[in-house]
């Protein structure tokens, strides 16, 4: 089996991957990393991306993983990209979903997070029309569960982090999945990311916006399986 670590995005949790599980190849052994201050963790969110990467490294060591695949969404993509640059011998393949080498979070969204007063109309702009109300609520509930100390004009220092200069050093095969209607990280920026990674493949997912793994689950899982599992059949009906 091929160990595969899943990293959620800003304000998310490991639960964001649950709908995908029943469609994943049995040859993939999943591990779910939660960012500090997210999901079931009781600590506070990291002050910056390097701190989160250090925490992720501890997760890898605790689970005694030496070589593995990475599947990362949105801000989690920054963690995956930097880790793959720092420890290329550990990462076999990488799947990046709805992400970019530099992420700019809307200041209104940051204010909503720290005030815990979410504008649902603002948030639902990140979803495609067919996502279930249950999954929408999961995203909203996870945002309200965030643990933080004080307020900030940034989220985990993400607006100060830019990986554009080092992407040409990424050597492992990389799959970039893009929701065709993503309004949070535009498809154009995700395509630009793909152009900078030498061994990357880009796939556009229809009927999906910023959360393809929640919006078009079967197709997203099919792409992940075909890319990560060398023994996966290519005739999966989706």
C-alpha positions in Angstrom: 0.0 0.0 0.0 1.1 3.5 -0.7 1.0 5.9 2.3 -0.8 9.1 1.4 -1.0 12.2 3.6 -4.0 14.5 3.2 -3.7 18.2 4.2 -6.8 20.3 4.3 -7.0 24.1 3.7 -7.5 27.2 5.8 -10.3 26.8 8.3 -10.9 23.2 7.3 -10.4 19.8 9.1 -9.7 16.2 8.3 -13.4 15.7 8.0 -13.3 17.5 4.6 -11.7 14.3 3.2 -14.4 12.0 4.5 -16.7 12.0 1.4 -13.7 11.0 -0.7 -12.7 7.9 1.4 -15.2 5.5 -0.1 -14.0 6.2 -3.6 -10.2 6.0 -2.9 -8.2 3.1 -4.2 -7.7 0.4 -1.5 -4.0 0.5 -2.5 -3.7 4.0 -0.9 -3.2 4.1 2.8 -4.5 7.5 4.0 -3.2 9.6 6.9 -5.0 12.9 7.7 -3.0 15.8 9.0 -4.9 18.7 10.7 -3.3 22.1 10.9 -2.7 23.6 14.3 -5.8 25.2 15.8 -8.1 23.3 13.3 -10.5 20.5 13.6 -10.1 18.4 16.7 -6.8 20.0 17.8 -6.8 22.0 21.0 -3.8 24.3 20.2 -4.0 27.6 18.4 -3.5 28.3 14.7 0.1 28.8 13.7 1.4 32.3 13.5 3.1 31.6 10.1 3.6 29.0 7.4 7.1 27.9 8.6 5.7 27.0 12.0 2.9 24.9 10.4 5.5 23.1 8.2 7.5 22.3 11.3 4.4 20.9 12.9 3.7 18.8 9.8 7.2 17.4 10.0 6.5 16.3 13.6 3.3 14.5 12.3 5.4 12.7 9.7 7.9 11.6 12.3 5.2 10.5 14.8 3.6 8.3 12.2 7.1 6.9 11.2 6.5 7.8 7.5 9.6 7.9 5.3 8.2 8.0 1.8 4.6 9.0 0.9 2.3 10.9 -1.4 0.8 14.2 -0.5 -2.7 15.4 -1.3 -3.3 19.0 -0.3 -6.1 21.6 -0.7 -5.7 25.3 -0.9 -3.5 26.6 2.0 -2.5 23.0 2.6 -0.9 23.2 -0.8 1.6 25.7 0.5 2.6 23.2 3.2 2.9 20.4 0.7 4.9 22.5 -1.8 7.4 23.8 0.8 7.8 20.3 2.4 8.5 18.8 -1.0 11.2 21.4 -1.6 12.7 20.8 1.8 12.5 17.0 1.8 12.2 15.8 -1.8 13.3 12.3 -1.0 10.3 11.8 1.2 7.6 12.8 -1.3 6.8 10.3 -4.1 4.0 12.1 -5.8 1.9 15.2 -5.0 -1.7 16.2 -5.7 -2.5 19.9 -5.3 -6.2 20.9 -5.3 -7.3 24.5 -5.7 -4.1 26.1 -4.7 -1.3 28.5 -5.9 2.3 29.4 -5.0 1.0 32.6 -3.3 -2.4 32.8 -1.6 -4.2 36.0 -0.8 -7.0 35.7 1.6 -9.7 38.3 1.4 -9.5 40.7 4.3 -13.3 40.5 4.9 -12.9 36.7 5.3 -10.1 37.2 7.9 -12.3 39.6 9.9 -15.2 37.1 9.8 -12.9 34.3 11.1 -11.6 36.3 14.1 -15.0 37.8 15.0 -16.8 34.5 14.5 -19.5 36.3 12.6 -19.6 34.6 9.2 -21.3 36.1 6.2 -22.9 33.0 4.7 -23.5 34.6 1.3 -19.9 35.6 1.2 -18.8 32.1 2.1 -21.1 30.2 -0.3 -19.4 32.0 -3.2 -16.7 29.4 -2.8 -19.0 26.5 -3.6 -20.4 25.1 -6.8 -24.1 24.9 -7.1 -24.4 21.1 -6.6 -22.7 20.8 -3.2 -25.0 19.3 -0.5 -26.2 21.5 2.3 -24.7 19.0 4.7 -21.2 19.5 3.3 -21.6 23.3 3.2 -22.5 23.2 6.9 -19.4 21.1 7.5 -17.2 23.8 6.1 -19.0 26.5 8.1 -18.8 24.5 11.3 -15.1 24.0 10.9 -14.5 27.7 10.5 -16.3 28.4 13.7 -14.2 25.7 15.5 -10.9 27.5 14.9 -8.7 28.1 17.9 -6.7 31.3 17.9 -5.2 33.8 20.4 -6.0 37.4 19.6 -6.8 38.9 16.2 -4.6 39.5 13.2 -4.8 41.2 9.8 -3.5 38.0 8.3 -4.2 34.2 8.6 -1.1 32.2 9.5 1.0 34.8 7.8 -0.1 33.4 4.4 -0.1 36.7 2.5 3.6 37.1 3.3 4.5 33.7 1.9 5.5 33.3 -1.8 6.9 30.1 -3.3 7.1 31.2 -6.9 10.9 31.4 -7.1 11.5 27.7 -6.1 8.9 25.8 -8.0 11.2 24.8 -10.8 13.1 22.6 -8.3 10.2 20.4 -7.6 11.1 17.1 -9.2 8.3 14.6 -8.2 5.3 14.0 -10.4 2.6 16.5 -9.5 -1.1 16.6 -10.3 -2.9 19.9 -10.1 -6.7 19.7 -9.8 -8.7 22.9 -10.6 -12.3 23.5 -10.0 -13.5 25.2 -13.1 -15.6 27.8 -11.2 -13.2 28.5 -8.3 -13.7 32.1 -7.2 -11.3 31.9 -4.2 -8.1 30.9 -6.1 -8.7 31.5 -9.7 -8.1 28.7 -12.2 -5.7 31.0 -14.0 -3.4 31.2 -11.0 -3.6 27.4 -10.5 -2.7 26.9 -14.2 0.3 29.3 -13.7 1.4 27.1 -10.8 1.4 24.1 -13.0 3.5 25.8 -15.7 6.2 26.4 -13.1 6.5 22.8 -11.9 8.4 20.8 -14.5 6.7 17.4 -14.0 3.1 18.6 -13.5 -0.2 17.6 -15.0 -3.3 19.8 -14.9 -6.8 18.6 -14.8 -9.9 20.8 -14.8 -12.9 19.5 -12.8 -16.3 20.5 -14.0 -19.2 21.3 -11.6 -16.7 22.3 -9.0 -15.4 25.6 -7.5 -13.0 25.8 -4.5 -13.8 22.4 -3.0 -13.7 19.8 -5.8 -13.3 17.0 -3.2 -16.7 18.0 -1.8 -18.4 19.1 -4.9 -17.5 16.6 -7.6 -16.3 13.8 -5.4 -16.2 10.8 -7.8 -14.3 12.6 -10.5 -11.8 14.1 -8.0 -11.2 10.6 -6.5 -10.8 9.1 -9.9 -8.1 11.6 -10.9 -6.3 11.0 -7.5 -6.5 7.2 -7.9 -5.2 7.2 -11.5 -2.3 9.4 -10.6 -1.2 7.9 -7.3 -2.0 4.2 -7.8 0.0 2.5 -10.5 -2.3 -0.5 -10.4 -5.6 1.4 -10.6 -7.9 0.5 -13.4 -8.5 3.3 -15.9 -12.1 2.2 -16.7 -13.7 3.5 -13.5 -17.2 4.7 -14.2 -17.7 8.2 -12.9 
